[in-house]
Amino acid sequence: MRTFSTLILAALFLQLVLSCGSSSVIKTLKPEADLTAPIHYNKEVSQLNIPISIKIKDIEQQVNKAINGLVYEDTNLEDDNVILKIWKDSPIQLLEEQGKVKIVLPLKVWTTVRYGTNVLGMNLYDTRELNFNGTITLISDVTINNWQIQTKTAIKSIDWKESPSVTIAGKVVPITFLVNPALKYFRSSIEKNIDEGIKKSVSIKPYVVDALEKISQPLLISEQYQTWFSINPVGLNIAEIKLRKDALTFDLGLDCYMETYIGKEMTKSFQKEALVLKQTHKLNNNVKASLMVVSPYLQASTLITQNFKDQVFTSGNKKVMVNKVDLWHKNNKMVIALELLGSINGTVYLTGIPTYRKETQEIYFEELEYVLDSKNALLKTANWLAQGYILNSIKQHARYSIKSELEEANKQLNYYTNNYSPAAGIVIAGNLIGIEIGNIQFTNQALVVSLTSVGKINVTIDGLK
């Protein structure tokens, strides 16, 4: 009951304060806002490093999927006295050897060999079918081009478990002089098959783009302030590929826009089809991160309304309170609409130039003045409200702090670079040195603040499927 009585007394007191003296209604013309359009502002590119490591065993798995069964066949006996079929006998092995990829391919060979001679028009030939096993060793140089891992492969050696031979008149006769020349066609064929198999089966595009899609998903950082954070990739640079121990390694330099938006959920704007991979010799280890903080004027209107709460502007027995504040953009200035209650009821309109004060991290309005129609209306019905000291008092309250938003943005950068994992196998980590306020832009619908920092940010992507 005491609480209820207190509320009644407070309401009666407010009514008494605002009803002192005569009350009049002021009618003014509302300045039209600039045409509503999407928020456009100058964005600053951030640069992130993406070190990529692809295990040789993962590539080995893909190669074994691509190269299987019969790998070579020669059915013409007349050209070289050999019919030849070669199969992959067991899984291909990939190893690192002096900065190159060593490929070991176990073979199973079936051949029909014709041997003998032609004497005085008589064909003294015989044919034998043979089965034997061996291993072919190849060496590959590895590069990357247009998202594809590419190799240039050459045969290093062919080793037979037993030398191909036939038994003639009880004697073992080697026939490698027939089989080895026939393999010259196989050599070029298997080199080509290996290169094509790797090219077709090992593309980093789905591997990287899938990760970037997950990274670019807008993230709700603060439910209280409805603050969203997003990364929008716009370009990729790739440095030369290196082979270290058991993995292929290379660095990607990601160009992206980093943004926060206060208000409704951000829409994902990543266009994977437009992403172009560019070759470069070296990437910059120290990167620049620029975070664009977008604060719609609707949010600012709410904050300024809070500033005017319980503030009574008086002149003699005349009193007025600001019940609500609205902001919008018009002709490079801000229109501030004040809904008044008290001796004057109605809405008056002011204009000012939004300005940022670094010391207090506030937005205030320079050259704040009533629009012409509102000023004329006040001079006729409420001249006291048009006086300079009242206007200065209003000016002191027509401001809002963006300190909490900047602090929140700072937290976001730290959160997002402290081993953040947007999806399994993807980790973002780094170290940023100092965060400074860069450009401040006032667009048709929002205030946009640019925060910049330097340091290192790495996006680690693990696993090739």
Sequence and secondary structure as in RCSB ss.txt:
>XXXX:A:sequence
MRTFSTLILAALFLQLVLSCGSSSVIKTLKPEADLTAPIHYNKEVSQLNIPISIKIKDIEQQVNKAINGLVYEDT
NLEDDNVILKIWKDSPIQLLEEQGKVKIVLPLKVWTTVRYGTNVLGMNLYDTRELNFNGTITLISDVTINNWQIQ
TKTAIKSIDWKESPSVTIAGKVVPITFLVNPALKYFRSSIEKNIDEGIKKSVSIKPYVVDALEKISQPLLISEQY
QTWFSINPVGLNIAEIKLRKDALTFDLGLDCYMETYIGKEMTKSFQKEALVLKQTHKLNNNVKASLMVVSPYLQA
STLITQNFKDQVFTSGNKKVMVNKVDLWHKNNKMVIALELLGSINGTVYLTGIPTYRKETQEIYFEELEYVLDSK
NALLKTANWLAQGYILNSIKQHARYSIKSELEEANKQLNYYTNNYSPAAGIVIAGNLIGIEIGNIQFTNQALVVS
LTSVGKINVTIDGLK
>XXXX:A:secstr
 HHHHHHHHHHHHHHHHHHSS  EE                    EEEEEEEEEEHHHHHHHHHHHS SEEEEE 
  TTTSEEEEEEE S  EEEEETTEEEEEEEEEEEEEEEEEEEETTEEEEEEEEEEEEEEEEEEEEEEEETTEEE
EEEEEEEEEESS  EEEETTEEEE HHHHHHHHHHHHHHHHHHHHHHHHHH BSHHHHHHHHHHHTS EEEETTT
TEEEEEEEEEEEE   EEETTEEEEEEEEEEEEEEEESS       GGG  EEE S   SSEEEEEEEEEEHHHH
HHHHHHHTTT EEEETTEEEEEEEEEEEEETTEEEEEEEEEESEEEEEEEEEEEEEETTTTEEEEEEEEE HHHH
HHHHHH GGGGSHHHHHHHHHHS EE HHHHHHHHHHHHHHTSSEEEETTEEEEEEEEEEEEEEEEE SSEEEEE
EEEEEEEEEEE    
